[in-house]
Amino acid sequence: MSPAGWGRDLRLGLRFAFSGGREGWLRVTLTAVGVGLGVALLLLSTALPNALSVRDHRERDRSDYTYSQTPPPRGDDTFVIADTNTTFHDKDVRGRLVEPEGPKAPPPPGVDTYPARGEMVVSPALEELLRSDDAALLRQRLPYKVVGTIHESGLIGSHELAYYAGASGLADRIDGSQVARLKEYGSPNPVAERADPVLVLLNLVVIVVLLMPVAVFIAAAVRVGGERRDRRLAALRLVGSDSAMTRRIAAGEALAGALLGLVLGAGFFWVGREVAGSVEVMGVSVFPSYLNPSPLLAALVAVAVPAAAVLVTLLALRGVVIEPLGVVRTAKPARRRLWWRLLLPVAGLGMLAPMIGKGRGDGEFNQYLVTAGVLLLLVGVTALLPWLVETVVARLGSGGVAWQLAVRRLQLSSGTAARMVNGIAVAVAGAIALQMLFAGVDADYTKSTGKDVQRAQMQLSVPDGRSLATESARFTATKGVRRVIALSEGSLGDAAWGTDSGPAKSTQVTVGSCAALREVAALPTCRDGDAFALHGAEYDTDTATLATPGRVLHFSPRGDEGPDVTWTVPAGVRRAETVVDPTGMRRGGFLLTPSALPAKAAAQVSGQLYLSLDPTVPEAAEYVRNVAVSMDPLQNPSVWSATERSRGYDSIRTGLLVGAVCVLALIGASLLVSQLEQLRERRKLLSSLVAFGTRRRTLSLSVLWQTAIPVTLGLLLSLAVGLALGAVLLRMTGTGVTVDWTSVLSMSGAGAGVVLAVTLLSLPPLLRLMRPDGLRTE
């Protein structure tokens, strides 16, 4: 067949699609909506890499850390900036105090001019939050006048909470970490870290698992109204069209729906792009301008979707004989063969098998083999499910009327039922495998902090020049604080610290009340004025040597220079056994009560407060932060947690959850469209059954069984494939195979829940269709 003939037949199909009256337009619209939803998600997927790249560039462009590098000398183009990040109701607030030192100092990205002392510019989200009734405690913490807004170029997301506040006197507090002098914003020499092979593997599998259901649904959407279409094609045979031409015309009709779906998909994407700027999912937000699809990938989608529509239609019609007097489809179809369907998952396993046991230490995983192997395993689900549904329903026996109606319908058109469930099965199989992989490697990226969160939940440092006892009393009186452990910490050496050689031996010194010292050691008896030498510490080897009565020890000065303050080990120093302190360490060195500390040494130790909060006071942490900021604007008390997780791992997991929400929404919408089309095609059949006295409850139950049987089979198949894929992925990472049954069952339950929701939403249209007047014809 010449290209001209193909073009003529496809154009004829396009004309038939749009000139078939109300019925034709409805069919094309349903197809276009299904395709459009898939196209919108594909466009969103092509835009995500650009969104992540923009976020990274924005974060890098506003970087203001020197990482302890030598600060530049003060000039008319320098500024001093201090990190004042805080947290409010579990939301991070990015804060900076800024002080320009000359007229040429560049303002922060997204800020027109520096705010004056006592003023601040804020992000739109923070401005909105500060105006709300729930932000009274945050307004107390940020006692600055809002004079401007940070523009989009200075933010990484539309919901980011950020501010720049004007300050003075920051130069005296430059320390190279929290406070720094700079000439420009941004990280001029970003450090490229070696990619973790396991995280790369997770990224690849997440992308494949999220996009595969989209492709399945697009393929199913172009076959909407297949039975009615085949009956219409019989009329073409009657007027002289041969079988090949008829199939090409059918492909042209599918192409019409796909092209209209591209237009709708672009519209859905544009609407979703605008909506994305107003929502926050799992703490992640973006600006609409971030979501710009890659032109090359967008062009690929524009070409691949219509081509897939034509190809799927031609493949679907291979087993259908369209004759001038009807469609030979009602006859019993040939049984589906199993052998070639098994080749797909076997080939996928074969591609992944060479990488089993590779782990992290043997180079990178082959990205092409990983992608192809996972794809073939998931495509195997779509190939095996029709055979499984056909085989099982052929053996189902008798039952109630609703059961018999459902089973007979499935026996006549098991392929249609399997197509509706394919997307769910693929999504659940991929989700199960990913949950197994995440659960298996979670321990590698989640580390214990060792901190005892039962004894303390927050920690902060007391600024220099502040009395530890006074600040401890302030926090003790703070609402929501049950207990305060106040300790001062420093170092002692056997020689002055400012000399060239420095001390040969050194150890730690901890100062506190007897009650506080009992948190770090088992003390025999204690009263103010006592001193103790600790034994049993994990990494301390010098205390036993230094704890000789009469030996003179030197305090380490705070800062680069300071007076040489000494302490003589008293004759009455006693031995004490160290215990695990609230930070999870067994500290060594000396313990001193306040009276045992030389007066001049008070400036050589730094105060630490460990706070235990009252869980019945929901705002306890906010009250603590407010008191800390009133003590020192640079204070940001740390909140303790029992574990900490890798940021890269956490971001991938967050991306999976965000993507899963989008895919599940697509699955639900596409299933609803398919279900409504199925009901529409069976309108006269349903009306006939009602006219003959069939109860509506019976018909409703039959529709429920028609959905439940293939869904159950699909979930069982996805469980098997998902467990197999998850086991292979775990072996590839060098991790033992374990099954997190809670996650597996929750994934299966989520898939079943989506189908149940779609079924319930389709009941009202079903009840409207079950009327005897549906038999009326014009």
SEZADREN-843689 format. One record per atom (N, C-alpha, C): x, y negated, z negated. Coordinates in steps of 0.2 Angstrom, whole numbers, plus 5000, padded with zeros to 4 digits. Layout:
BEGIN
XYZ
...
END
This chain:
BEGIN
500450065000
500050005000
500449945000
500349895005
500749835005
500649784999
501049744998
500949694993
500349654994
500249635001
499649595002
499049635000
498949695002
498349735000
498249734992
498849744988
498749744981
498549674979
498749624982
498549554980
497849544982
497649564987
496949564989
496449594984
496649654982
496249694978
496249664971
496749644969
496849614962
496349544962
496449504967
496049444968
495249464968
495049514971
494349534971
494149554964
494549594961
494449614954
494349544949
494749494951
494749434947
494049404948
493849404955
493149374956
492649414953
492649474953
492149514950
492049504943
492649494939
492649484932
492249414930
492349364934
492049304933
491349294936
491149334941
490549324944
490049384943
490149414937
489649464935
489049444931
488949374930
488449354926
488649354919
488049354915
488149344908
488549414905
488349464908
488749534906
489449524907
489649504913
490349494915
490749454911
490449394910
490749344906
490849364898
490349404896
490449424889
490949474889
491049524894
491549574894
492249534894
492349494899
492949454899
493149414893
492649384890
492749344884
493049394878
492649454877
492849494872
493649514873
493749534879
494449554881
494949504880
494749444882
495149384881
495349364874
494749374870
494849354862
495349404859
495249474861
495749524858
496449514860
496549494867
497249484870
497449424867
497049364866
497249304864
497549304857
497249344852
497449354845
498149384845
498249434850
498949464850
499449424853
499249384858
499749334861
499949284856
499449254852
499549204847
500049234842
500049294840
500449324835
501149334838
501149354845
501849364848
502149294849
501749244850
502149174851
502349154844
501949164839
502249154832
502849184831
502849254833
503549294831
504149264835
503949234841
504549214845
504749144842
504249114839
504449044836
504749054829
504749104826
505049114819
505749104819
506149134823
506849124823
507049054823
506649014828
506848944828
506648904821
506148924818
505948894812
506448914807
506648974806
507148984801
507848954803
507948944809
508648904811
508548834809
507948804810
507848734808
507948724801
507648774797
507648764790
508348764787
508748814790
509448824788
509848754790
509748724796
510048664798
509848604793
509248604792
509048544787
509348554780
509348614778
509748634771
510448614772
510748634777
511448614778
511648544779
511148504782
511248434784
511248394777
510848414773
510748374766
511148404761
511648454762
512048484757
512448424754
512548424747
512848374743
513348404738
513548464739
514048494734
514748494737
515248484732
515948474734
516248544733
515948584729
516248644727
516948634724
517048584719
517648574715
518148544719
518048524725
518548494729
518748424726
519348394728
519548334726
519048274728
518748234724
518248184727
518648134730
518348094735
518648044738
518747984734
519147934735
519247874731
518547834732
518447794727
517847744728
517947694733
517447684737
517447644743
516747614744
516747574750
516147544751
515647594755
515947644757
515547694760
515447764756
515547754749
515447814745
514847814741
514647864738
514047864734
514147924729
513847924723
513847974718
513148004718
513148074718
512548104718
512548164712
511948164709
511948214703
511348264704
511448324703
510948384704
510548374698
509848364699
509348364693
508748414695
508948464698
508348514700
508048534694
507348544694
506948564689
506448614691
506048644687
505448684689
504848664685
504348664689
503648654686
503148704688
502848734683
502348794684
502648844689
503248864688
503548914693
503748884700
503648824701
503848794707
504448754707
504948764711
505548734711
505448664713
505748614710
505748544712
506548524713
506648504719
507348484721
507448414719
507848394714
507948324712
508648304712
508748244714
509448214714
509348144711
509848124707
510048054705
510548024710
510447974713
510947944718
511147874716
511747854717
512047784716
512547774721
512347724726
512747704731
513347654728
513947664731
514547624728
514747574733
514347564738
514547514743
513947504748
513947454752
513447444757
513447494763
514047524764
514047574769
513847644768
513647654761
513547724759
512947744763
512947804766
512447834770
511847854766
511247834768
510647864764
510547934765
510247974760
510048044761
509648054767
509748114771
509248134776
508548124775
508148084779
507448074778
507348024774
507847984771
507747924767
507947864771
507547804771
507747744774
508347704770
508147694764
508647654760
508647694753
509247674749
509247704743
508747674738
508447714734
508047684728
508447644723
508147594720
508447564715
508447604708
508847584703
508747614697
508047614694
507847674692
507147674689
506647684695
506847694701
506347704707
506547774710
506047794714
506247864717
505847864724
506047904728
505747924734
505547994734
504948014736
504748084735
504548114741
504448184741
504148214747
503448214746
503048214752
502348204752
501948254747
502248324747
501948374742
502048354735
502648324733
502748304726
502348244725
502248194729
501848134728
501148154727
500848204730
500148234729
500148264722
500648304721
500648344714
500648294709
501048234709
501148194704
500448154702
500048144708
499448114707
498848154704
499048224704
498548274701
498448264694
497848294691
497748294684
498248344680
498448394684
498848444680
499548424680
499748374682
500548354682
500748304677
500348304671
500548254666
501248264663
501348324662
502048344659
502548324664
502448334671
502948324676
503048244677
502548214676
502548134676
503048114670
502948144665
503348124659
504148144660
504248194664
504948214665
505248174671
504848144675
505048104681
504848034680
505147994675
504847924673
505047874678
505047884684
505247834690
504647814694
504747754696
504147724700
504247754708
503747774710
503747804717
503747744722
504247734726
504347674731
504347694738
504347764739
504447784746
504347854747
504347884753
504247954755
504847984759
505048044757
505548074761
505248094768
505548084773
505248104780
505448174781
505148204786
505148274788
505948294789
506348244792
507048264793
507448284787
507148264781
507548274775
507248334771
506748374773
506448424770
506448484774
506448544770
506448604774
505748634775
505248604772
504548634772
504048584770
503448594773
502948544771
502748544764
502848594761
502648594754
503148594749
503748574751
504348564747
504248514742
504448524736
504448474731
505148444730
505248374731
505848354731
505848274730
506348244727
506448174726
507148154725
507248094727
507848054726
507747994721
508047994715
507947934711
508647894710
508547834709
509047784709
509347784701
510047784701
510347784694
510947744694
511247734688
511847694688
512347734683
512947724683
513447754678
513647824680
513447844686
513547914687
514247934688
514647884690
515347894691
515747924685
515547904679
515847924673
515748004672
515248034675
515148104674
515248144680
515648124684
515848164690
516248224688
516048284689
516348344687
516448394693
516348374699
516448424705
515948474706
515448474702
514948524703
514248494702
514048474696
513348444696
513348374698
513948334697
513948264699
514548264703
514448234709
515048224714
515048154718
515648134720
515648074724
515748104731
515348074736
515448094743
515448034748
515648054754
515547994759
515048014764
514748074764
514248094769
513948154766
513348164769
512948224767
513048284772
512948344770
513048394775
513648444773
513648504775
514148544774
514648554780
515148514781
515548514787
515848584789
516048624784
516348684785
515948744782
515348764785
514948814782
515348884783
515348924777
515648984777
515249034780
515549074785
515149124788
515249194784
514749214781
514849284777
514749344782
515049394780
514949454784
514249484783
513849494788
513249524787
513249594784
512749594779
512649664776
512349714781
512649764783
512349814787
511649834785
511549844779
510849864777
510349814777
510549754776
510049694777
509949684785
510449694789
510249694796
509849744798
509849804795
509449864797
508749844795
508649814789
508049794786
507649744791
508049694793
507849644798
507549674804
507949724807
507749754813
507049794812
507049834807
506449874806
505849834804
505949784801
505349734799
505049704806
505549684810
505349654816
504949704821
505249764821
504849814825
504249834822
504149844816
503549864812
503049814813
503249754813
502649704813
502449684820
502849694825
502649684832
502349744835
502549804833
502249864837
501449864836
501149854831
500449854830
500149794835
500449744836
500249684840
500149714848
500749744850
500749774856
500149824857
500049864852
499549924853
498849884853
498749834850
498049804850
497949764857
498549734859
498449704866
498249764871
498549814871
498449874875
497749894875
497449894868
496749914867
496249864870
496449804869
496049744870
495849744878
496349764882
496249754889
495749814892
495649864887
495149914889
494449914886
494349854884
493649834881
493149844887
492549874885
492049884890
492249934896
492649984894
492950024899
492350074902
491950094898
491350144901
490950104906
490750044904
490250004908
490649984915
491249964914
491649954920
491750004925
491850074922
491850124927
491250144930
490650124927
490050134930
489950084936
490150024935
490149974940
490549994946
491150024945
491550034950
491250094955
490850134952
490450174956
490150144962
489850084961
489450044966
489950024971
490650014969
491149994975
491250054979
491250114976
491350174980
490750184985
490150164983
489550174987
489650124993
489950064993
489950024998
490650025002
491050085001
491550095005
492250095002
492350074996
493050074993
493250144992
493950154993
494250214991
494450214984
494650274981
494850274974
495450234972
495950224976
496550184975
496350114975
495950094980
495650024980
495250004974
494850054972
494350044966
494850034960
495350074959
495750064953
496149994953
496349974959
496649904959
496149854957
495549864960
495049804958
494949804950
494849864947
494849874940
495449844937
496049854939
496549814936
496549744937
496249714943
496149644943
495649614938
495149654936
494649634931
495049634924
495449684923
495849684917
496349624917
496649604923
497049554923
496749484922
496049484924
495649414922
495649404915
495449464911
495449454904
496049444901
496649464903
497249454901
497549384902
497349354908
497549284909
497149244905
496549254904
496149214900
496349214893
496549274891
496849294884
497449254883
497949244888
498549204888
498349134886
497849104889
497549034888
497349034881
496849074879
496649074872
497149084867
497649134869
498249144864
498649084863
498749044868
499048974867
498648934863
498048934864
497648884860
497648914853
497548974851
497549004845
498248984841
498748994845
499448974842
499448904841
499248864845
499248784844
498848774837
498248804837
497848784830
498248814824
498548874825
498848904819
499548874818
499848844823
500448804822
500248744817
499748704819
499548654815
499348674808
498948724807
498748754801
499348774797
499848794800
500448814796
500748764792
500648704794
500948644791
500648624784
500048654783
499648644777
499548704773
499848754774
499848814770
500548834767
500548874762
501148894759
501048974757
501449014760
501349084759
501949114755
501849144749
502449174746
503049114744
502749054743
503249004742
503648974748
503448994754
503748974760
503248934764
503548874766
503148824770
503548804776
503248784781
503648754787
503248694790
503548654794
503248594797
503048624804
502448604807
502248624814
502748614819
503148564818
503748554823
504248614823
504248654818
504748704817
504548764822
503948774823
503648824826
503648814834
504248814837
504248804844
504548864847
504148904851
504348974854
504948964858
505349004858
505949004863
505649014870
505848964875
505548964881
505649034885
506249064884
506349124887
505849184885
505749184878
505349234875
504649224877
504449154877
503749134878
503549154886
504049144890
503949164897
503949244898
504349274894
504249354894
503549374891
503249344886
502649354884
502149344890
502149284893
501749264898
501749314904
502349344905
502349394911
502149464909
502349484902
502249554900
501549574899
501149524896
500449534894
500049554900
500049514906
499649524912
499949594915
500549604915
500849664918
500649724914
500649714907
500349774903
499649784904
499249734905
498549744907
498449784913
498749764918
498749804925
498949874924
499549884920
499749954920
499349994915
499149974910
498650014905
498050034909
497749984913
497150004916
497250054921
497750054925
497950104930
498050174927
498450174921
498550234918
497850264915
497450224912
496850244909
496350274915
496450254921
495950274926
496250334929
496850364928
497050424931
496650484930
496350484924
495950544922
495250534923
495050484927
494350464928
494150474936
493750514938
493550524945
492950474946
492950424950
492450374951
492150394958
491550414958
491250434964
490650384966
490450384972
489950334974
489250344970
489150404967
488550414964
488650414956
489150404954
489250404946
490050414945
490150414938
490850424935
490850494932
491350534935
491350604932
491750594926
491450574921
491750574914
491350604909
490750614910
490250644906
490450724905
490750754910
490950824910
491450834905
491550894902
492050904897
492750894900
493150844897
493750824899
494250884898
494850884901
495350934900
495650914893
495850974890
496150964883
496850924884
496950884879
497550844879
498150894877
498750884881
499250924879
499750894874
499950944870
500350914864
501150914865
501350954870
502150954870
502450884872
502150854876
502550784878
502450734873
501850744869
501750694864
502250704858
502450764857
502950774852
503650754854
503750744860
504450724863
504650654860
504150614860
504250544858
504550534851
504250564846
504550554839
505150594838
505250654842
505850694842
506450654845
506250614850
506750574853
506950524849
506450494845
506650434841
507050464835
506950514832
507350544827
508050564830
508050584836
508750594839
509150534840
508850474841
509250414842
509450394835
509050404830
509250384823
509750434819
509750494821
510150544818
510950534818
511250504823
511950494823
512150444817
511650404815
511850354810
511650374803
511450434802
511350454795
511950464791
511950434785
512450434781
512950384782
512850334786
513350284788
513450234782
512850214779
512850174773
513150104775
513550074770
513750004771
514550004774
514850054772
515550054773
515850074780
515450094784
515650124791
515450074797
515550014796
515349964801
514549954802
514349924807
513749904808
513249954811
512649954810
512150004813
512049984820
512050024825
511850014832
511149984833
511149924834
510449884834
510049914839
510349934845
509849954851
509650024849
510050074846
509750134844
509250134839
509350084834
508850074828
508250054831
508250004835
507649974838
507250034842
507650064847
507350114851
507050174847
507450194842
507250254838
506550234834
506550184831
505950164827
505350154832
505450124838
504950114842
504650184845
505050224846
504850294849
504450324843
504650324837
504350354832
503650324831
503550264831
502950224831
502450234837
502750234843
502350254849
502150324848
502550364845
502350434844
501650444840
501550394836
500950394832
500350384837
500450334842
499850314847
499750374851
500250414853
500250474857
499950534854
500050544847
499850604844
499150594841
498950534840
498250524837
497750544841
497650524848
497150554852
497050624852
497650664852
497650734852
497350764845
497650734840
497350754833
496650744832
496350684834
495650674834
495250724838
495450734844
495150774848
495150844845
495750874843
495750944840
495350954834
495350904830
494950904824
494250904825
493950854828
493250844829
492950904833
493350934837
493050994841
492951054837
493251054831
493151104826
492651084820
492351024820
491951004815
491251044816
490951064810
490351104811
489751064809
489251094808
488551064807
488551024800
488050984800
487950944794
487250904795
487250844791
486650804791
486550774798
486050744799
485850704806
486450654807
486550614802
487050564803
487750594805
487950644801
488550684803
488550704810
488050744812
487950774819
488050714824
487650664823
487750604828
488450584829
488750574823
489450544823
489950594826
489850654824
490350704827
490250714835
489550714837
489450724844
489750664848
489650604845
489950544849
490650554849
491050574844
491750584844
491950634848
491550684849
491750744854
491750724861
491250674862
491150654869
491750594871
491950554866
492350504867
492850494862
493250544860
493750544855
494350494857
494450484863
494950434865
494850364863
494150344864
493950274862
494050264854
493850314850
493950314843
494650304841
495050344844
495850344843
496150274844
495950244850
496150184852
496050134847
495450134844
495250084839
495650094832
495950154831
496250164825
497050164826
497250164832
497950164833
498350114830
498050054830
498449994827
498550004820
497950024817
498050034809
498550084808
498550144812
498950204810
499750174811
499850144816
500550114818
500750074812
500350024810
500449974805
500650014798
500250054797
500250094790
500950134790
501050174796
501650214796
502250174795
502350114799
502850064798
502950044791
502350024788
502349994781
502650044776
502350104777
502650164772
503350174773
503650174779
504350184780
504750124777
504450064778
504850004775
504750004767
504250024765
504150024757
504650074754
504750134758
505150184755
505950154756
506050124761
506750094762
506850034757
506349994756
506449944751
506549974744
506150024742
506150054735
506850084735
507050114740
507750154739
508350104738
508350054742
508950004741
508849954736
508249944733
508049894728
508549884723
508749944720
509249944715
509949914717
510149914723
510749884726
510749814726
510149784726
510049714727
509749684721
509549724716
509249694710
509749714704
510049664701
510549684696
510249664689
510449694684
510249674677
510649614675
510349564672
510749514669
511049524663
510849574659
511049594653
510749554647
510449504649
510149454644
509549484640
509549474634
509049504629
508449454629
507949464634
507349414634
506849424629
507049474624
506549474618
506849424613
507449414613
507749364608
507749294610
507849284616
507849214619
507549214626
507249164628
506949154635
507249094639
507549044635
507848994639
508548974635
508948934639
509648914637
509748844639
510148804635
510348744638
510948724634
511348674637
511948654634
511848584631
512148574625
512048504622
512648464625
512448404627
512948354630
513448334625
514048314628
514548294623
514348234619
514548224613
514348174609
513748174605
513348234607
512748244603
512848294598
512448284592
512548324587
512148394588
512448444587
512148514588
511548524583
511648504577
511148514572
510548464574
510648404576
510148354577
509648384583
510048404589
509648424595
509348494593
509648534589
509248594587
508648584583
508648534579
508048514575
507548494580
507748454585
507248424590
506848484594
507248534596
506948584599
506548634595
506748634589
506348674584
505648644583
505648574583
505048544582
504648534589
504848564594
504548554601
503948604601
503448584604
502848634604
502948694609
502848754606
502948814610
503548844609
504048814605
504648844603
504648884596
504748944596
504648984590
505348984586
505948984589
506548994586
507048964590
507648934587
508148904590
508848934587
509248964592
509848994590
510448944592
510748904588
511248854589
511948874588
512348874593
513048904593
513448854597
514048834594
514548794597
515148844599
515348834605
515848884608
516448844610
517048874609
517748844612
518248904612
518848884613
519448924614
519948904609
520348954606
520948944602
521548984605
522148954605
522748984608
523348974603
523849014604
524449014599
524948954601
524748914606
525148854608
524748804610
524948744611
524548684613
524448694621
523848684623
523548694629
523848644635
524048594632
524248544637
525048554640
525348594636
526048614638
526148644645
526748654648
526848684654
526648754654
526948784648
526848864647
526148874645
525848834640
525148844638
525248904633
524648924630
524648984625
524749044628
525149094625
525249154627
524649204626
524349184620
523749224618
523249174616
522649194618
522049154616
521449194615
520949164612
520349194610
519749144610
519149174609
518549134608
518449114601
518149054600
517849034593
517149014594
516749034589
516049024589
515848994582
515548934583
515348894577
514548894576
514348914570
513648904569
513448924562
512848914560
512548934553
512649004552
512549024546
512549104545
512049134549
511449104549
510849144552
511049144560
511349094563
511549094570
512049144571
512549144567
513149194568
512949264567
512449284563
512149354563
511849374569
511749334574
511549354581
512049384585
512749364583
513249394587
513749444583
513549444577
514049494573
513649514567
513849574564
513649604558
514049574552
513749524548
514149494543
514049524536
514549544532
514449564526
514049524521
514349464520
513949404516
514249344520
513849294519
514049234523
513749174519
514149114518
513949054516
514349004520
514148944519
514448884523
515148874521
515648874525
516348874524
516748934525
516348994527
516649054528
516949054535
517449104536
517749114543
517849184544
517649214550
517749284551
518149294558
518449354558
518849374564
518449434566
518249434573
517849484576
518249544578
517949604577
518249664580
517749704584
517949744589
517449784593
517249744599
517549694601
517349654607
517549694613
517249684619
517349724625
517949704628
518149634629
518749614633
519249574628
519249584622
519649544618
520249584615
520849564616
521449604614
521849564609
521749494609
522149454605
521949434598
521349444597
521049424590
521449454585
521549514585
521849554580
522549524578
522949504583
523649474583
523549404580
523049364582
523049294580
522749284573
522349334571
522049324564
522449344558
523049314559
523549314553
523449254549
523249264542
523249204538
523849164538
523649094538
524249044539
524449034546
524249064551
524449054558
524048994560
524448944564
524148884566
523948904574
523348884575
523048894582
522848834584
522848824591
522648764594
521948764598
521548714597
520948714601
521048694608
520748724613
520748704620
520348634621
520648584623
520348524624
519748524629
519248484629
518748474634
518948424639
518948454645
519248414650
519948424652
520248384656
520948394658
521448374653
521248324649
521748294644
521348284637
521648294632
521348284625
521848294620
521648274614
522148274608
522248354606
522848364604
522948434602
522748444595
522148474594
521848494587
521948564585
522248564579
522448634577
521948654571
522048724570
521648754565
522048814562
522148814555
522548864552
522148914549
522248974551
521849034549
521949044542
521349034538
521349034531
521449104528
521749104522
521849164518
521249204517
520649174517
520049214516
519749234522
520049234528
519649254534
519449334533
518849344535
518649414534
518449444541
518449514540
518349554546
517549564547
517349554553
516649564555
516549604562
516049644562
516049684568
515549654573
515749644579
515349614584
514749654586
514149624588
513549654590
513449624597
512949654600
512749624607
512349564605
512549504608
512249444607
511649434612
511349374612
510749364616
510949374624
511549354625
511749354632
511949424635
511949474630
512049534632
512849554632
513249514629
513949524628
514149534621
514649574620
514949584613
515549534613
515449474610
516049424610
516549444605
517149414606
517649424601
517849354598
518449354595
518749294593
518549284585
518449214584
518349194577
517649164576
517349174571
516649144569
516849094563
516549034564
516648984559
515948954557
515848944551
515248904549
515448834549
514948784549
515148714551
515648684546
515648704540
516148674535
516848704537
516948754540
517548784541
517848754547
517548714551
517748684557
518048624556
518748604558
519048544557
518648484560
518548434556
518148374559
518348354566
519048354567
519248334574
519148384579
518948444577
518848494582
518148494585
517648454582
516948454584
516948434591
517348394594
517348374601
517648424605
517948474603
518248524607
517848584608
517248584605
516848644606
516148614609
515848664613
515248644617
514648674614
514048644613
513548664609
513048704614
512848764612
512348804616
511748814612
511148804615
510448824612
510148874615
509948924612
509548984614
508848984611
508348974615
507648964613
507249024614
506849034609
506349084609
505649054609
505249064615
504649034616
504049074613
503549034612
502849064610
502449084616
502349144617
502049164623
501249144623
501049124617
500349104617
500249024620
500848994620
500748924623
500948924630
500548914635
500648924642
501148874645
501148814642
501648764644
502248754640
502448804636
503048804632
503648784636
503748814642
504348794645
504348724648
503748704650
503748634652
503948584646
503648594640
503848554635
504548554633
504948614634
505648614633
505948574638
505748584644
506148544650
506048464649
505448444646
505348374645
505848344639
505848384634
506348364629
507048364631
507248414635
507948424637
508148364642
507648334646
507748284651
507748214647
507348214641
507448154637
508048144633
508448204632
509048204629
509648184634
509548214640
510048194645
509648204652
509648154657
509348164663
509548224667
510248244666
510548294670
510348364668
509948364662
509848434659
509348474664
509448534664
508948584668
509048654664
508648664659
508748724655
508648784659
509048834659
508948894663
508448944659
508048974663
507549024661
507849094662
507849134657
508149194657
507649244660
507949294664
507549354666
508049414665
507649464665
508049534664
508449554670
508249534676
508549554682
508549494687
509049504691
509049454697
509149484703
508949454709
508849494715
509249444720
509549484725
509949454731
509449404735
509649344736
509249304740
509149324747
509649354750
509549374757
509049434757
509049484752
508549534752
507949504750
507849464746
507249434744
506849394750
507249364754
506949324759
506749374765
507049434766
506749484770
506149514768
506149524761
505549554758
504949504759
505049434758
504549384758
504349384765
504849384770
504649384777
504149444779
504249504776
503849554778
503149544775
503149524769
502449504766
502049454770
502349404772
502049354776
501849384783
502249414786
502149444792
501549504792
501549534786
501049594785
500349554784
500349504781
499749464781
499449444787
499849414792
499649394799
499449464803
499849514802
499649574806
499049604804
498949604797
498249634795
497649594797
497749524797
497249484799
497049494807
497649504811
497549524818
497149594818
497349634814
497049704815
496349704813
496149664808
495449654806
495049624812
495349564815
494949534820
494849574826
495449604828
495349644834
494949704833
494949734827
494449794826
493749774826
493649714824
492949684824
492749674831
493149644835
492949634842
492849704845
493249754844
493149814847
492549854845
492349844839
491749874836
491149844839
491149774839
490549744842
490449764849
491049774853
490949794860
490649864860
490949914856
490649974856
489949974854
489649934850
488949934848
488549904854
488849854857
488549824863
488449874868
488949914870
488849964875
488350024873
488250034867
487750084865
487050054863
486949994865
486349964863
485650004865
485650024871
485050054873
485050124870
485550154869
485550224865
485250214858
485550164855
485250154848
484550134848
484350094853
483650074853
483250134855
483450184859
483050244860
483050284854
483550294850
483450334844
482950304839
483050234839
482550204834
481850214837
481750204843
481050214846
480750284845
481250334845
481050404843
480950424836
481050374832
480950384824
481550394820
482150384823
482750394819
482750334814
482950354808
482950304802
483550254803
483550194802
484150154802
484650174798
484450194792
485050214787
485450274790
485050314794
485450374797
485950344802
485650304806
486150274812
486750234808
486550194803
487150164800
487650214797
487450264794
487850314791
488250344797
487950354803
488350394808
488850344811
488750274811
489250234813
489850234808
489650234801
490150244796
490550304797
490250364798
490650424799
491050424806
490850384811
491250384817
491850344816
491850294811
492450254809
492850294804
492550324799
492950354794
493350414796
493050454801
493450524803
494050504806
494050464811
494750444815
495150404810
494850364806
495350324801
495650374797
495350424794
495650464789
496150504793
496050534799
496550564803
497150524804
497050464806
497550414808
497950404802
497650394796
498050374790
498450444788
498250504789
498650564787
499250564792
499050554798
499650554803
500150494802
499950434800
500350384798
500750404792
500450434787
500850454781
501350504783
501250554787
501750594789
502350564793
502150524798
502650494802
503050434798
502650404793
503050354789
503550384784
503350444781
503750474777
504350494780
504250524786
504850554790
505350494792
505050434794
505450384796
505850354790
505450344785
505750314778
506350364776
506250424776
506750474774
507350464778
507250454785
507850444789
508250384788
507850324787
508150264786
508550264779
508250294774
508650304768
509250344769
509250394772
509850434774
510350394778
510150354782
510550304786
510950254781
510650234776
510950184771
511350224766
511350284766
511750324761
511350324755
510750324755
510350324749
509950384748
509850414742
509450474741
508750464743
508450514745
507750504748
507250514742
506850464740
506350454735
505750424738
505150444736
504550424738
504250384733
504050314734
503750274729
502950284731
502650334728
501950354730
501450294728
501650254723
501150194722
501150154728
501750134731
501750094737
501450124743
501650194744
501350224749
500550224749
500350244744
499550244743
499250174744
499650124741
499350054742
499350034749
499850054753
499850034760
499350074764
499250134762
498650174765
497950144763
497950124757
497350094755
497150024758
497749984759
497649924763
497349934770
497649984773
497350004780
496650024780
496450064775
495750084775
495350034773
495549984768
495149924766
495049884772
495549874777
495349834782
494849864787
494849924788
494349964792
493649954788
493649964782
493049964778
492749894779
493149844778
492849774779
492549764786
492949784791
492649774798
492049814799
491949874796
491349914796
490749874793
490849844787
490349814784
490149754788
490649714791
490449654795
490049674801
490149734803
489849754810
489149784808
488949784802
488249814800
487749764802
487749704801
487249654803
487049654810
487649654815
487449664822
487149734824
487349784820
487049844821
486349854820
486149824814
485449824812
485049784818
485349724820
484949684825
484849724832
485349774833
485349814840
484849874839
484749894833
484249944832
483549924832
483349904837
482649884838
482349914845
481749934844
481449974851
481449924857
481349854855
481349814861
482049804865
482549834862
483149844866
483149884872
482549924873
482449964879
482249914885
482049854883
481749814888
482249804894
482049804900
482549784905
482249734910
482649694913
482349644918
482349674925
END
